[in-house]
Amino acid sequence: MIFMDAATLWNHYTKDPTLSYTAWSFGAVPDKLAALVVAGTKQATTSLYELYAVDQEPLPMVGGYSVILNSKEEAVCIVQTTKVTILPFQEVTEAMADIEGEGDRSLAYWRDVHLEFFQEEAKTIGKTFDESMFVVFEEFQLVYPI
């Protein structure tokens, strides 16, 4: 597979100047998770709500585009956000864990992996993570390459 930067991949996808995108990689294991998106297995991601304010980044928006990057900051694919749900960590459901597509796709696996990840993320902003903290559950569809 030939990789390119985000702008080049975006220009392969569209020349429409009215469309914009963000470019990012998954936090934990970016290459593995990006591969799951390309395979169609991973159709959602979860992030810690409080980090958006700290990082001064806007929340994902339905209809928004993202170029998914690998660990080398190379563009892997483009997704479009289809739904954004903000909820306490403890309210994430089995169905949500399934479409996130990681591990055995169970809620137990999702909780174990994300609990550890969010504990570390919260420490970076001087917080202690607890399961009542809000997370952003972003659903998306792969739009390029298909």
C-alpha positions in Angstrom: 0.0 0.0 0.0 1.3 3.5 -0.9 0.8 6.1 1.8 0.6 9.8 1.4 -0.1 12.9 3.5 -3.6 13.9 4.5 -3.9 16.7 2.0 -2.9 14.5 -0.9 -5.4 11.8 0.1 -8.1 14.4 0.5 -7.4 15.8 -3.0 -7.8 12.3 -4.4 -11.2 12.1 -2.7 -12.6 15.5 -3.6 -11.7 18.8 -5.3 -14.7 20.5 -3.7 -13.3 23.6 -2.0 -16.5 23.9 0.2 -15.6 20.6 2.0 -13.1 20.5 4.8 -11.6 17.7 7.0 -9.6 17.1 10.2 -6.7 14.6 10.3 -6.0 12.5 13.3 -4.8 9.1 14.4 -6.2 6.7 17.0 -4.6 7.2 20.4 -3.8 3.7 21.6 -2.6 1.6 18.6 -3.1 3.8 15.6 -2.0 1.3 12.9 -4.1 -1.6 14.2 -7.2 0.6 14.6 -6.8 2.3 11.2 -6.6 -1.1 9.6 -9.8 -2.1 11.3 -11.5 1.0 9.8 -10.3 0.1 6.3 -11.5 -3.5 6.8 -15.0 -2.1 7.8 -14.8 -3.6 11.2 -14.3 -0.4 13.2 -17.2 2.0 12.6 -16.9 4.2 15.8 -14.4 5.6 18.3 -14.7 6.9 21.8 -12.8 9.9 23.3 -12.7 11.6 26.6 -15.1 14.6 26.5 -13.0 16.8 28.8 -10.0 16.7 26.4 -11.8 18.6 23.7 -12.0 21.7 26.0 -8.4 21.3 27.2 -7.1 20.8 23.7 -9.4 23.6 22.4 -10.7 21.4 19.7 -14.3 21.3 18.5 -16.4 18.2 19.1 -16.9 16.0 16.0 -19.9 17.0 13.9 -22.3 14.8 12.0 -21.4 15.1 8.3 -17.8 16.0 9.1 -14.9 14.3 7.4 -11.7 12.9 9.0 -8.5 11.6 7.4 -7.3 8.8 9.5 -3.6 8.7 10.0 -1.2 5.9 11.0 1.6 6.1 13.5 3.8 7.7 10.9 1.3 10.5 10.3 0.5 9.0 6.8 -3.0 9.1 5.5 -4.8 5.7 5.6 -8.4 6.5 4.7 -11.3 9.0 5.0 -14.3 8.6 7.2 -17.5 10.7 7.5 -19.1 11.1 10.9 -22.7 9.8 11.0 -23.6 10.2 14.7 -22.2 11.7 17.9 -23.3 10.7 21.3 -22.1 12.2 24.6 -22.7 10.0 27.6 -21.1 8.8 30.8 -18.5 6.1 30.3 -20.7 3.7 32.4 -23.6 4.0 30.0 -21.8 2.8 26.9 -23.7 -0.3 25.6 -22.8 -3.7 24.2 -24.0 -2.5 20.8 -21.7 0.5 20.9 -18.8 -1.7 21.9 -19.6 -4.0 19.0 -19.5 -1.3 16.3 -16.2 0.1 17.8 -14.9 -3.2 16.4 -12.0 -3.9 18.8 -10.9 -7.1 20.4 -13.8 -9.6 20.7 -16.2 -6.7 20.3 -17.7 -7.3 23.7 -18.6 -4.6 26.2 -16.3 -6.3 28.8 -13.3 -6.0 26.4 -14.3 -2.4 25.5 -14.5 -1.4 29.1 -11.2 -3.0 30.1 -9.3 -1.4 27.2 -10.9 2.0 27.5 -10.9 2.3 31.2 -7.1 1.9 31.2 -6.7 4.3 28.3 -9.0 7.0 29.8 -7.2 6.7 33.2 -4.0 7.6 31.4 -5.6 10.4 29.4 -7.2 11.9 32.5 -3.8 12.0 34.2 -2.5 14.2 31.4 -5.0 16.9 32.3 -4.6 16.5 36.1 -7.8 14.5 36.6 -8.7 11.1 38.0 -10.9 9.2 35.7 -14.1 7.7 37.0 -16.9 5.9 35.2 -19.3 8.8 35.5 -17.1 11.0 33.3 -18.5 11.8 29.9 -17.1 10.3 26.7 -17.8 11.2 23.1 -18.9 8.2 21.0 -18.4 9.1 17.4 -19.9 6.8 14.7 -18.6 7.0 11.2 -18.6 5.4 7.8 -15.6 4.7 5.5 -15.9 6.9 2.4 -12.5 6.6 0.9 -11.0 4.2 -0.2 -14.0 2.0 -0.4 
